[in-house]
Amino acid sequence: MKNKVITFVFSVVLLALGVPAEAQQSGKVARIGYLSRDLHPADSRALAPRNLEAFRQGLQELGYIEGKNIIIEYRYAEGRQERLPALAEELVRLKVEIIVAESFTTVRAVRKVTTTIPIVVTGGMDPVGSGFVASLSRPGGNVTGLSNYSVELLGKRLELLKEVVPKVSRFVFLNDTDSAPSKAMFKEAQVAAQTLGVKFQLVEVKAQDPDIDGAFRVMVKERIGAVITSPSPRLSLSLHRKRILQLLEQARMPAMHPSAEWVEAGGLMYYAANIPDLYRRAATYVDKILKGTKPADLPVEQPMKFEFVINLKAAKQIGLTIPPNLLARADRIIK
């Protein structure tokens, strides 16, 4: 009788704290899926292992230990987006409780095979405009998480790039034809361009078969002084990134990029949301959903931290001197 009373009291306390007593007592091991379009972190060509580590750290801070109370099924498309649907189907067959998706490209693949399994996105462009959520405050479906989208970002990138090359008056935004959110950012950045007194034009390449070399021939012919590369998922694939960086160096064009991976691969500068912070915060969504909160009721959050990185080696290769005041404002400098 005494043991029954203790068990009852313990259960009441757990419920009062908002903790599912059954899950706590049964020692249930959660199983979630992790779907990425990129290379496996063990691959020497992978450029963003710190993002995954940030997600794991976020889980650990919330009390989740892989192999003990949580199992993560990792699936990587190795840069081949056509593999994503099959990998998404595989995770659904495994009956995972949540699928963590690294981008809206992966979200799109998962949504084609399930509308019931909660999807937590670690960062992506314009979730409302992409049609994945009804609104940031009330997603309304099975998708929630973080967005790295901010219309002000492109204007800020243009402003920082102008500080590096104050005499340049012609800038280009290199984008692909399928990236509607990036085009929206470009329109907003035109206001910043007018304030800075510069010409900011759009150069697009085909999404499916991009002619990167052709785009650069146009830019050289028109005497473009500096470039801002799009955050479009298609242009951020490692294959295109490598060629873009080669052509920028050959043309001696200063450039601002959308993520740290570009700068770590040899690009000049990067200013954007702090991506590891978004991954760490994604763990909070996983925790809340596992404890019973519906993704439809979890607001999509926007960036809280931003990061500015400068690659001095890249600057030297194109004969560029970075102003001291800009170096002082950088969060990280690659030498």
Order of alpha helices (4+ residues) and beta strands (2+ residues): alpha-alpha-beta-alpha-beta-alpha-beta-alpha-beta-beta-alpha-beta-alpha-beta-alpha-beta-alpha-beta-alpha-beta-alpha-beta-alpha-alpha-beta
